[in-house]
């Protein structure tokens, strides 16, 4: 009787091992297309990241960030006057309103910080940006830097 039970037990064990092997094979077969899809999605994700990086870089190509200009403006138009005047007086570069695509302070409102928040200056053309960046050392109380994408700063 012990031998019969042992034989029966061994047969059940073999049958379970075979069924487990079959189930694993079926699951592996179903996983193949999912793995391929995952690889394709990862490749597409990398491509999209590269495109986004270059779009972001292009969008920021004419931007300058100005630091150290006090927050004394009462309106965006007043901020434009202050920045244009500072560039004209300290760098001896004539910038007009039509040369500026956009101009605004970035970051949260300043807490009684003497210098104020940075200013994002987006120019219409790149040559004016290059001219300002060449002469940025002439700023007295301010500092100008490139507007790099986050990936570059990291």
Secondary structure per residue as TSV (DSSP state, phi and psi in degrees):
chain	resnum	aa	ss	phi	psi
A	1	X	-	360.0	-38.3
A	2	X	H	-62.3	-40.4
A	3	X	H	-65.0	-40.2
A	4	X	H	-63.3	-43.2
A	5	X	H	-64.8	-42.3
A	6	X	H	-63.3	-42.2
A	7	X	H	-63.3	-45.0
A	8	X	H	-62.3	-42.7
A	9	X	H	-62.7	-42.9
A	10	X	H	-63.9	-39.9
A	11	X	H	-64.6	-43.3
A	12	X	H	-62.2	-42.0
A	13	X	H	-60.5	-45.8
A	14	X	H	-63.1	-43.1
A	15	X	H	-63.5	-42.1
A	16	X	H	-65.6	-40.0
A	17	X	H	-63.6	-41.7
A	18	X	H	-64.5	-44.8
A	19	X	H	-64.1	-41.3
A	20	X	H	-62.0	-43.3
A	21	X	H	-62.6	-43.0
A	22	X	H	-63.0	-43.3
A	23	X	H	-63.7	-43.1
A	24	X	H	-63.4	-41.6
A	25	X	H	-62.4	-42.6
A	26	X	H	-64.2	-41.4
A	27	X	H	-66.6	-41.5
A	28	X	H	-60.5	-40.4
A	29	X	H	-63.0	-39.9
A	30	X	H	-73.5	-25.9
A	31	X	H	-77.1	-25.0
A	32	X	H	-55.0	-52.4
A	33	X	H	-64.8	-32.3
A	34	X	H	-67.1	-39.5
A	35	X	H	-64.7	-41.6
A	36	X	H	-63.5	-43.8
A	37	X	H	-62.4	-40.2
A	38	X	H	-62.5	-43.0
A	39	X	H	-62.2	-43.1
A	40	X	H	-63.4	-41.9
A	41	X	H	-66.5	-38.1
A	42	X	H	-64.6	-42.1
A	43	X	H	-64.0	-44.0
A	44	X	H	-64.0	-38.9
A	45	X	H	-62.0	-43.0
A	46	X	H	-63.0	-42.4
A	47	X	H	-61.3	-44.6
A	48	X	H	-66.0	-36.6
A	49	X	H	-62.6	-43.1
A	50	X	H	-63.4	-44.8
A	51	X	H	-61.5	-43.5
A	52	X	H	-62.3	-41.4
A	53	X	H	-60.4	-46.9
A	54	X	H	-68.8	-35.6
A	55	X	H	-64.2	-43.5
A	56	X	H	-64.1	-42.2
A	57	X	H	-63.0	-42.5
A	58	X	H	-65.9	-40.5
A	59	X	H	-63.3	-33.2
A	60	X	T	-93.4	2.3
A	61	X	T	-58.4	-33.9
A	62	X	T	-102.9	14.2
A	63	X	E	-94.6	147.2
A	64	X	E	-132.0	142.2
A	65	X	E	-108.6	125.0
A	66	X	E	-103.7	130.4
A	67	X	E	-116.0	151.4
A	68	X	S	88.6	9.8
A	69	X	-	-95.9	121.5
A	70	X	-	-59.0	148.8
A	71	X	S	-87.5	80.4
A	72	X	-	-114.5	-2.9
A	73	X	-	-71.1	149.0
A	74	X	S	-102.6	-15.2
A	75	X	S	-155.9	166.5
A	76	X	H	-60.3	-36.6
A	77	X	H	-64.7	-38.4
A	78	X	H	-66.0	-38.7
A	79	X	H	-61.5	-41.2
A	80	X	H	-62.0	-43.9
A	81	X	H	-60.5	-43.9
A	82	X	H	-61.6	-46.3
A	83	X	H	-67.4	-45.3
A	84	X	H	-59.8	-44.3
A	85	X	H	-63.3	-44.1
A	86	X	H	-62.5	-43.7
A	87	X	I	-65.1	-41.8
A	88	X	I	-65.6	-48.1
A	89	X	I	-72.4	-41.2
A	90	X	I	-93.1	-31.6
A	91	X	I	-104.6	-11.6
A	92	X	-	58.5	41.6
A	93	X	-	-120.3	128.1
A	94	X	-	-86.7	114.8
A	95	X	-	-117.4	131.9
A	96	X	-	-112.5	167.1
A	97	X	G	-56.0	-35.4
A	98	X	G	-73.5	-14.5
A	99	X	G	-82.5	-10.7
A	100	X	E	-104.6	123.1
A	101	X	E	-78.3	-49.0
A	102	X	E	-154.6	157.3
A	103	X	E	-153.4	120.7
A	104	X	E	-161.7	160.6
A	105	X	E	-81.7	144.0
A	106	X	-	-113.6	151.9
A	107	X	S	96.5	178.2
A	108	X	S	-73.5	158.6
A	109	X	-	-54.8	139.2
A	110	X	-	-71.1	144.5
A	111	X	S	-99.4	94.9
A	112	X	S	40.9	26.5
A	113	X	-	-74.4	126.9
A	114	X	S	-60.8	-40.1
A	115	X	S	-80.8	-31.0
A	116	X	-	88.8	175.0
A	117	X	-	-74.8	156.2
A	118	X	-	-64.8	157.2
A	119	X	E	-114.9	130.3
A	120	X	E	-94.4	116.2
A	121	X	E	-109.0	112.5
A	122	X	E	-106.0	115.7
A	123	X	E	-94.3	158.6
A	124	X	S	-73.5	-34.6
A	125	X	-	-130.9	159.1
A	126	X	H	-78.0	-29.7
A	127	X	H	-66.1	-33.2
A	128	X	H	-69.1	-38.9
A	129	X	H	-61.1	-45.9
A	130	X	H	-60.2	-41.9
A	131	X	H	-61.9	-44.6
A	132	X	H	-65.5	-44.3
A	133	X	H	-66.2	-31.9
A	134	X	H	-65.3	-33.6
A	135	X	T	-102.6	9.6
A	136	X	G	-61.1	-22.6
A	137	X	G	-69.2	-16.1
A	138	X	G	-78.5	-13.2
A	139	X	-	-59.9	136.7
A	140	X	S	-83.6	-58.4
A	141	X	S	-111.9	12.5
A	142	X	-	-128.4	169.3
A	143	X	E	-142.3	139.7
A	144	X	E	-117.0	141.9
A	145	X	E	-142.2	164.0
A	146	X	E	-68.6	153.4
A	147	X	-	-98.3	88.1
A	148	X	-	-85.2	149.6
A	149	X	-	-62.9	156.7
A	150	X	H	-56.2	-37.2
A	151	X	H	-61.9	-34.9
A	152	X	H	-72.5	-39.9
A	153	X	H	-67.7	-29.0
A	154	X	-	-78.0	360.0
